[in-house]
């Protein structure tokens, strides 16, 4: 089995690497050459499995439609770095990428304004065995080891609804993201050499086949993605 870590980097309009947003995905395959495996992922579907995840409207709208305009939409400004983590499932050093793919995110929505950079929506992915795994066992957290998260953001204000006085993830956005997740499963399953999208647990030194996932309607915050202050107003 070959295991690949795919690190997706979304460059910001600032052009500064420190401002980039990053998502990670892990795949396994019976393909023994990690470069060929990366090529297979880039060739899946019509434009590549991960490119389609963001850009292809499997639902009513694509994930790219829901993301902030601060993400650079120029030619080949986003990247996917593929790392061979076979033998490094414990999180040990996996070395340099075996392949780097440049790609372009489709245009930002002209109908919505950007929301704060730390606001986002989480897609939770479920690994095989999660349903029966205990939450806590002997000081470990087995259920968490079968669970992954993909934090999608920053977003635009089309992602949010006001329900009973509370800001919630809009249902159409939940449907669009889960449709993209289903499309990713389909594209990976369609690769001729058996390939799987998996949940990686460093603590468990293991991977589990992704069997599905969900997007709930609670907004999520990643404070490290927030912008630095450029002004301060004081009082005495």
Secondary structure, 3 states (H helix, E strand, C coil): CEEEEEEEEECECCCCHHHCEEEEEEEEECCCCHHHHHHHHHHCCCCCHHHHHHHCCCCCCCHHHHECCCECCCCCCEEEEEEECCCCCCCCCCCCCCEEEEECCCCCCCCCCECCCCEEEEEEEEECCCCCCCCCECCECHHHHCEEEEEECCEEHHHEEEECCEEEECHHHHHHHHHHHHHHHHHHHCCCCCEEEEEEECCCCEEEEEEEEECCCCCEECHHHCCCCCCCCCCC
